[in-house]
């Protein structure tokens, strides 16, 4: 039986920071991401209730012009 991989501790805060830096509402963020998810999922990601799938992480990284590694690596700051 395998073990669940550890969740990034700062991912939720980074996703919220990205949305705020872009000046977008949650529904506007969904449109910007272009991944076809309900806008309520944005709140779940930002509150660390759900971890976004890879396609959503990739869309966030492209929107913020940062690498996916920057999003998921707790040792990397978002906008340095």
N, CA, C and O atoms as CSV, one atom per row, in Angstrom:
chain,resi,resn,atom,element,x,y,z
A,1,UNK,N,N,0.843,-1.173,0.000
A,1,UNK,CA,C,0.000,0.000,0.000
A,1,UNK,C,C,0.893,1.242,0.000
A,1,UNK,O,O,1.807,1.347,0.818
A,2,UNK,N,N,0.635,2.178,-0.907
A,2,UNK,CA,C,1.457,3.379,-1.042
A,2,UNK,C,C,1.058,4.460,-0.054
A,2,UNK,O,O,0.023,4.388,0.608
A,3,UNK,N,N,1.893,5.433,0.016
A,3,UNK,CA,C,1.644,6.579,0.887
A,3,UNK,C,C,1.247,7.770,0.025
A,3,UNK,O,O,1.728,7.935,-1.096
A,4,UNK,N,N,0.365,8.592,0.567
A,4,UNK,CA,C,-0.003,9.817,-0.132
A,4,UNK,C,C,1.208,10.741,-0.159
A,4,UNK,O,O,1.957,10.834,0.813
A,5,UNK,N,N,1.386,11.415,-1.277
A,5,UNK,CA,C,2.506,12.347,-1.359
A,5,UNK,C,C,2.196,13.570,-0.508
A,5,UNK,O,O,1.032,13.942,-0.358
A,6,UNK,N,N,3.210,14.191,0.044
A,6,UNK,CA,C,2.970,15.374,0.880
A,6,UNK,C,C,2.437,16.533,0.044
A,6,UNK,O,O,2.874,16.747,-1.086
A,7,UNK,N,N,1.502,17.266,0.602
A,7,UNK,CA,C,0.941,18.436,-0.086
A,7,UNK,C,C,1.818,19.644,0.182
A,7,UNK,O,O,2.311,19.823,1.296
A,8,UNK,N,N,2.014,20.470,-0.828
A,8,UNK,CA,C,2.766,21.713,-0.600
A,8,UNK,C,C,2.050,22.572,0.443
A,8,UNK,O,O,0.841,22.782,0.351
A,9,UNK,N,N,2.781,23.059,1.414
A,9,UNK,CA,C,2.184,23.831,2.511
A,9,UNK,C,C,1.796,25.243,2.097
A,9,UNK,O,O,0.876,25.825,2.671
A,10,UNK,N,N,2.485,25.800,1.106
A,10,UNK,CA,C,2.253,27.196,0.732
A,10,UNK,C,C,1.491,27.363,-0.578
A,10,UNK,O,O,1.307,28.484,-1.052
A,11,UNK,N,N,1.048,26.252,-1.162
A,11,UNK,CA,C,0.380,26.325,-2.464
A,11,UNK,C,C,-0.869,27.199,-2.406
A,11,UNK,O,O,-1.050,28.073,-3.254
A,12,UNK,N,N,-1.719,26.977,-1.432
A,12,UNK,CA,C,-2.969,27.737,-1.343
A,12,UNK,C,C,-2.694,29.242,-1.269
A,12,UNK,O,O,-3.338,30.031,-1.960
A,13,UNK,N,N,-1.748,29.626,-0.439
A,13,UNK,CA,C,-1.409,31.050,-0.300
A,13,UNK,C,C,-0.846,31.603,-1.605
A,13,UNK,O,O,-1.124,32.746,-1.970
A,14,UNK,N,N,-0.067,30.805,-2.298
A,14,UNK,CA,C,0.502,31.261,-3.577
A,14,UNK,C,C,-0.603,31.452,-4.621
A,14,UNK,O,O,-0.569,32.410,-5.393
A,15,UNK,N,N,-1.575,30.548,-4.645
A,15,UNK,CA,C,-2.669,30.688,-5.611
A,15,UNK,C,C,-3.491,31.933,-5.323
A,15,UNK,O,O,-3.889,32.644,-6.245
A,16,UNK,N,N,-3.745,32.200,-4.051
A,16,UNK,CA,C,-4.461,33.411,-3.665
A,16,UNK,C,C,-3.653,34.650,-4.050
A,16,UNK,O,O,-4.201,35.624,-4.565
A,17,UNK,N,N,-2.359,34.603,-3.796
A,17,UNK,CA,C,-1.491,35.736,-4.133
A,17,UNK,C,C,-1.496,36.000,-5.642
A,17,UNK,O,O,-1.489,37.154,-6.069
A,18,UNK,N,N,-1.507,34.953,-6.433
A,18,UNK,CA,C,-1.556,35.121,-7.885
A,18,UNK,C,C,-2.836,35.829,-8.285
A,18,UNK,O,O,-2.802,36.793,-9.050
A,19,UNK,N,N,-3.960,35.360,-7.777
A,19,UNK,CA,C,-5.252,35.969,-8.147
A,19,UNK,C,C,-5.286,37.429,-7.728
A,19,UNK,O,O,-5.712,38.288,-8.500
A,20,UNK,N,N,-4.843,37.714,-6.519
A,20,UNK,CA,C,-4.837,39.104,-6.045
A,20,UNK,C,C,-3.884,39.972,-6.874
A,20,UNK,O,O,-4.206,41.120,-7.183
A,21,UNK,N,N,-2.730,39.438,-7.231
A,21,UNK,CA,C,-1.772,40.222,-8.019
A,21,UNK,C,C,-2.316,40.543,-9.410
A,21,UNK,O,O,-1.953,41.553,-10.013
A,22,UNK,N,N,-3.184,39.677,-9.904
A,22,UNK,CA,C,-3.809,39.917,-11.209
A,22,UNK,C,C,-5.062,40.790,-11.087
A,22,UNK,O,O,-5.622,41.227,-12.092
A,23,UNK,N,N,-5.492,41.036,-9.856
A,23,UNK,CA,C,-6.671,41.871,-9.621
A,23,UNK,C,C,-7.966,41.236,-10.101
A,23,UNK,O,O,-8.850,41.921,-10.617
A,24,UNK,N,N,-8.074,39.915,-9.929
A,24,UNK,CA,C,-9.225,39.188,-10.459
A,24,UNK,C,C,-10.119,38.639,-9.354
A,24,UNK,O,O,-9.646,38.277,-8.277
A,25,UNK,N,N,-11.416,38.583,-9.639
A,25,UNK,CA,C,-12.342,37.869,-8.763
A,25,UNK,C,C,-12.176,36.371,-9.031
A,25,UNK,O,O,-11.470,35.973,-9.958
A,26,UNK,N,N,-12.818,35.563,-8.228
A,26,UNK,CA,C,-12.718,34.117,-8.438
A,26,UNK,C,C,-13.302,33.712,-9.789
A,26,UNK,O,O,-12.718,32.881,-10.485
A,27,UNK,N,N,-14.429,34.275,-10.164
A,27,UNK,CA,C,-15.021,33.922,-11.458
A,27,UNK,C,C,-14.156,34.423,-12.618
A,27,UNK,O,O,-14.045,33.757,-13.647
A,28,UNK,N,N,-13.546,35.595,-12.448
A,28,UNK,CA,C,-12.630,36.095,-13.480
A,28,UNK,C,C,-11.384,35.214,-13.580
A,28,UNK,O,O,-10.837,35.020,-14.665
A,29,UNK,N,N,-10.942,34.683,-12.437
A,29,UNK,CA,C,-9.770,33.803,-12.446
A,29,UNK,C,C,-10.068,32.538,-13.236
A,29,UNK,O,O,-9.225,32.071,-14.001
A,30,UNK,N,N,-11.253,31.985,-13.058
A,30,UNK,CA,C,-11.639,30.791,-13.823
A,30,UNK,C,C,-11.569,31.094,-15.314
A,30,UNK,O,O,-11.042,30.290,-16.083
A,31,UNK,N,N,-12.088,32.234,-15.728
A,31,UNK,CA,C,-12.038,32.612,-17.142
A,31,UNK,C,C,-10.601,32.768,-17.604
A,31,UNK,O,O,-10.248,32.333,-18.700
A,32,UNK,N,N,-9.774,33.381,-16.782
A,32,UNK,CA,C,-8.369,33.590,-17.132
A,32,UNK,C,C,-7.625,32.264,-17.274
A,32,UNK,O,O,-6.793,32.099,-18.167
A,33,UNK,N,N,-7.937,31.315,-16.378
A,33,UNK,CA,C,-7.285,30.017,-16.428
A,33,UNK,C,C,-7.717,29.208,-17.647
A,33,UNK,O,O,-6.920,28.466,-18.221
A,34,UNK,N,N,-8.978,29.353,-18.040
A,34,UNK,CA,C,-9.469,28.658,-19.226
A,34,UNK,C,C,-9.493,27.140,-19.102
A,34,UNK,O,O,-9.297,26.435,-20.092
A,35,UNK,N,N,-9.731,26.631,-17.898
A,35,UNK,CA,C,-9.689,25.184,-17.693
A,35,UNK,C,C,-11.055,24.562,-17.438
A,35,UNK,O,O,-11.149,23.357,-17.202
A,36,UNK,N,N,-12.106,25.358,-17.482
A,36,UNK,CA,C,-13.462,24.815,-17.375
A,36,UNK,C,C,-13.806,24.219,-16.023
A,36,UNK,O,O,-14.372,23.128,-15.954
A,37,UNK,N,N,-13.472,24.920,-14.946
A,37,UNK,CA,C,-13.841,24.457,-13.606
A,37,UNK,C,C,-14.858,25.439,-13.028
A,37,UNK,O,O,-14.873,26.604,-13.425
A,38,UNK,N,N,-15.709,24.994,-12.097
A,38,UNK,CA,C,-16.616,25.930,-11.428
A,38,UNK,C,C,-15.815,26.952,-10.615
A,38,UNK,O,O,-14.776,26.616,-10.045
A,39,UNK,N,N,-16.292,28.189,-10.561
A,39,UNK,CA,C,-15.528,29.222,-9.852
A,39,UNK,C,C,-15.380,28.890,-8.374
A,39,UNK,O,O,-14.432,29.355,-7.741
A,40,UNK,N,N,-16.288,28.098,-7.805
A,40,UNK,CA,C,-16.198,27.724,-6.389
A,40,UNK,C,C,-14.945,26.902,-6.107
A,40,UNK,O,O,-14.484,26.859,-4.966
A,41,UNK,N,N,-14.390,26.255,-7.119
A,41,UNK,CA,C,-13.169,25.484,-6.923
A,41,UNK,C,C,-11.994,26.395,-6.567
A,41,UNK,O,O,-11.093,25.987,-5.834
A,42,UNK,N,N,-12.001,27.628,-7.082
A,42,UNK,CA,C,-10.920,28.562,-6.790
A,42,UNK,C,C,-10.833,28.779,-5.283
A,42,UNK,O,O,-9.743,28.775,-4.711
A,43,UNK,N,N,-11.975,28.968,-4.648
A,43,UNK,CA,C,-12.012,29.150,-3.197
A,43,UNK,C,C,-11.461,27.918,-2.485
A,43,UNK,O,O,-10.700,28.046,-1.527
A,44,UNK,N,N,-11.834,26.742,-2.940
A,44,UNK,CA,C,-11.343,25.511,-2.317
A,44,UNK,C,C,-9.827,25.388,-2.443
A,44,UNK,O,O,-9.163,24.923,-1.516
A,45,UNK,N,N,-9.280,25.801,-3.578
A,45,UNK,CA,C,-7.830,25.759,-3.761
A,45,UNK,C,C,-7.144,26.778,-2.845
A,45,UNK,O,O,-6.123,26.480,-2.224
A,46,UNK,N,N,-7.719,27.986,-2.770
A,46,UNK,CA,C,-7.110,29.059,-1.988
A,46,UNK,C,C,-7.217,28.827,-0.480
A,46,UNK,O,O,-6.413,29.351,0.290
A,47,UNK,N,N,-8.200,28.049,-0.068
A,47,UNK,CA,C,-8.377,27.735,1.357
A,47,UNK,C,C,-7.740,26.397,1.721
A,47,UNK,O,O,-7.876,25.935,2.855
A,48,UNK,N,N,-7.056,25.780,0.783
A,48,UNK,CA,C,-6.365,24.504,0.972
A,48,UNK,C,C,-7.322,23.366,1.332
A,48,UNK,O,O,-6.968,22.446,2.069
A,49,UNK,N,N,-8.537,23.451,0.797
A,49,UNK,CA,C,-9.498,22.364,0.998
A,49,UNK,C,C,-9.337,21.299,-0.075
A,49,UNK,O,O,-9.606,20.121,0.161
A,50,UNK,N,N,-8.902,21.717,-1.244
A,50,UNK,CA,C,-8.637,20.810,-2.356
A,50,UNK,C,C,-7.324,21.217,-3.006
A,50,UNK,O,O,-6.961,22.393,-3.012
A,51,UNK,N,N,-6.621,20.244,-3.548
A,51,UNK,CA,C,-5.412,20.528,-4.299
A,51,UNK,C,C,-5.771,20.498,-5.786
A,51,UNK,O,O,-6.391,19.541,-6.249
A,52,UNK,N,N,-5.391,21.524,-6.530
A,52,UNK,CA,C,-5.769,21.573,-7.942
A,52,UNK,C,C,-5.062,20.495,-8.768
A,52,UNK,O,O,-3.935,20.105,-8.462
A,53,UNK,N,N,-5.735,20.022,-9.811
A,53,UNK,CA,C,-5.086,19.064,-10.715
A,53,UNK,C,C,-3.963,19.735,-11.501
A,53,UNK,O,O,-3.855,20.960,-11.538
A,54,UNK,N,N,-3.144,18.920,-12.117
A,54,UNK,CA,C,-1.973,19.430,-12.846
A,54,UNK,C,C,-2.342,20.468,-13.897
A,54,UNK,O,O,-1.640,21.468,-14.040
A,55,UNK,N,N,-3.422,20.255,-14.630
A,55,UNK,CA,C,-3.812,21.206,-15.675
A,55,UNK,C,C,-4.108,22.580,-15.089
A,55,UNK,O,O,-3.803,23.597,-15.712
A,56,UNK,N,N,-4.689,22.619,-13.917
A,56,UNK,CA,C,-5.000,23.892,-13.264
A,56,UNK,C,C,-3.719,24.545,-12.763
A,56,UNK,O,O,-3.555,25.758,-12.889
A,57,UNK,N,N,-2.812,23.758,-12.197
A,57,UNK,CA,C,-1.524,24.311,-11.759
A,57,UNK,C,C,-0.755,24.901,-12.934
A,57,UNK,O,O,-0.147,25.964,-12.814
A,58,UNK,N,N,-0.782,24.218,-14.052
A,58,UNK,CA,C,-0.102,24.725,-15.240
A,58,UNK,C,C,-0.730,26.038,-15.698
A,58,UNK,O,O,-0.016,26.968,-16.073
A,59,UNK,N,N,-2.052,26.118,-15.669
A,59,UNK,CA,C,-2.735,27.353,-16.066
A,59,UNK,C,C,-2.397,28.502,-15.113
A,59,UNK,O,O,-2.187,29.630,-15.557
A,60,UNK,N,N,-2.342,28.226,-13.816
A,60,UNK,CA,C,-1.938,29.248,-12.839
A,60,UNK,C,C,-0.516,29.718,-13.126
A,60,UNK,O,O,-0.242,30.918,-13.129
A,61,UNK,N,N,0.380,28.777,-13.367
A,61,UNK,CA,C,1.777,29.159,-13.590
A,61,UNK,C,C,1.906,30.020,-14.838
A,61,UNK,O,O,2.692,30.967,-14.862
A,62,UNK,N,N,1.146,29.700,-15.862
A,62,UNK,CA,C,1.193,30.515,-17.091
A,62,UNK,C,C,0.596,31.891,-16.857
A,62,UNK,O,O,1.124,32.886,-17.354
A,63,UNK,N,N,-0.494,31.964,-16.110
A,63,UNK,CA,C,-1.129,33.255,-15.820
A,63,UNK,C,C,-0.196,34.167,-15.031
A,63,UNK,O,O,-0.160,35.378,-15.249
A,64,UNK,N,N,0.559,33.567,-14.109
A,64,UNK,CA,C,1.461,34.351,-13.255
A,64,UNK,C,C,2.858,34.482,-13.849
A,64,UNK,O,O,3.690,35.229,-13.334
A,65,UNK,N,N,3.113,33.755,-14.930
A,65,UNK,CA,C,4.432,33.738,-15.570
A,65,UNK,C,C,5.524,33.285,-14.605
A,65,UNK,O,O,6.592,33.887,-14.497
A,66,UNK,N,N,5.202,32.184,-13.904
A,66,UNK,CA,C,6.165,31.519,-13.028
A,66,UNK,C,C,6.152,30.037,-13.379
A,66,UNK,O,O,5.221,29.554,-14.024
A,67,UNK,N,N,7.170,29.329,-12.959
A,67,UNK,CA,C,7.212,27.897,-13.229
A,67,UNK,C,C,6.269,27.146,-12.287
A,67,UNK,O,O,5.949,27.623,-11.198
A,68,UNK,N,N,5.840,25.986,-12.719
A,68,UNK,CA,C,5.034,25.124,-11.856
A,68,UNK,C,C,5.842,24.771,-10.607
A,68,UNK,O,O,5.292,24.663,-9.511
A,69,UNK,N,N,7.128,24.596,-10.780
A,69,UNK,CA,C,7.998,24.303,-9.640
A,69,UNK,C,C,7.891,25.394,-8.580
A,69,UNK,O,O,7.869,25.094,-7.386
A,70,UNK,N,N,7.823,26.644,-8.999
A,70,UNK,CA,C,7.689,27.753,-8.058
A,70,UNK,C,C,6.397,27.633,-7.263
A,70,UNK,O,O,6.361,27.972,-6.080
A,71,UNK,N,N,5.339,27.152,-7.904
A,71,UNK,CA,C,4.067,26.994,-7.203
A,71,UNK,C,C,4.130,25.900,-6.148
A,71,UNK,O,O,3.627,26.076,-5.038
A,72,UNK,N,N,4.740,24.779,-6.486
A,72,UNK,CA,C,4.648,23.619,-5.602
A,72,UNK,C,C,5.817,23.456,-4.637
A,72,UNK,O,O,5.724,22.695,-3.674
A,73,UNK,N,N,6.910,24.161,-4.885
A,73,UNK,CA,C,8.074,24.051,-4.004
A,73,UNK,C,C,7.943,25.068,-2.872
A,73,UNK,O,O,7.985,26.277,-3.099
A,74,UNK,N,N,7.785,24.566,-1.667
A,74,UNK,CA,C,7.604,25.445,-0.506
A,74,UNK,C,C,8.842,26.301,-0.219
A,74,UNK,O,O,8.743,27.304,0.488
A,75,UNK,N,N,9.973,25.930,-0.741
A,75,UNK,CA,C,11.205,26.691,-0.511
A,75,UNK,C,C,11.392,27.846,-1.493
A,75,UNK,O,O,12.327,28.633,-1.352
A,76,UNK,N,N,10.509,27.951,-2.485
A,76,UNK,CA,C,10.606,29.021,-3.484
A,76,UNK,C,C,9.520,30.041,-3.252
A,76,UNK,O,O,8.361,29.687,-3.037
A,77,UNK,N,N,9.894,31.318,-3.293
A,77,UNK,CA,C,8.929,32.399,-3.175
A,77,UNK,C,C,8.319,32.680,-4.535
A,77,UNK,O,O,8.954,32.475,-5.569
A,78,UNK,N,N,7.097,33.146,-4.525
A,78,UNK,CA,C,6.348,33.332,-5.754
A,78,UNK,C,C,6.909,34.427,-6.636
A,78,UNK,O,O,7.200,34.180,-7.806
A,79,UNK,N,N,7.068,35.623,-6.112
A,79,UNK,CA,C,7.473,36.755,-6.946
A,79,UNK,C,C,8.775,37.369,-6.445
A,79,UNK,O,O,8.787,38.521,-6.011
A,80,UNK,N,N,9.851,36.626,-6.500
A,80,UNK,CA,C,11.160,37.176,-6.108
A,80,UNK,C,C,12.002,37.453,-7.312
A,80,UNK,O,O,13.134,37.918,-7.181
